[in-house]
Structures are given as structure tokens and as C-alpha cells.
């Protein structure tokens, strides 16, 4: 899910791909942001997710 967001995927696009509710997507992204030190979704695009996770 974080990778989809980091690649520029909107919540609606992620929902469609993973068959989840928008609220579930937002919850998981919100919980994942502190792990690599991200506060905003747009900063996910700057991460090297292979090293962050």
C-alpha cells in the first residue's frame, strides 16, 4: 500500500487495486508514515522503499 502511494497512487486508485475501503487505506498510510519519518504523502515519492522497509 505504501509503495502504491509512493508511486503517486491516489487513495481511490489504491482502493480499486486492493479492494479495500478508502478509510482502511488512509488508516494504514497514516500508521505507516512515522516509520520512515514521513509526515506528508507527497514525501513518500522521495523515499527508497527498499531500504525503508
N, C-alpha and C positions, 0 to 999 in steps of 0.2 A: 504494500500500500504506500509506504514512504517512497519507494522507487517510482511509482506511478506519479505521485505528487511532485517529486524532484524532476521528473521528465516533463513537467508542465501540465500534467493532467488535472482537470478541474474535479471537484467533488462529484459532479454529475457523471463525468466520464469514468471515474473510479467506481462509482456505484454500479454503472452499467456493466463494467468488466468483471466485477467481483460479486455481483448480485447481493449487495448489502444495502442497508438504508443509508441515506445521507447523514443521519445523526451518528450512526456507527462509524462511518468513515471519519467524520470530524472528531469524534471522541478518540479514536486510535491515533490520528495525526497529532492531536493536542497532547496526548500522553507520550508520543514518540519525540516531539520537538526538544525537550530538555536533554535527552540522551546525547545528541551530538552538539548541544549548546545552541540550538536554533530557537529563535523567538517568533519568526515570521515565515510563512510558507514560501515566499519568494527566495529566501536564503537557502532553501533545500537544493535549489538548482546549482549552487556553488559547492556542494559537498561531494567528496569522493566517498560514495556509499559503501564501496568495497572495504574501505578502511574504517568507516564509522560504525559498521555493524559487523 
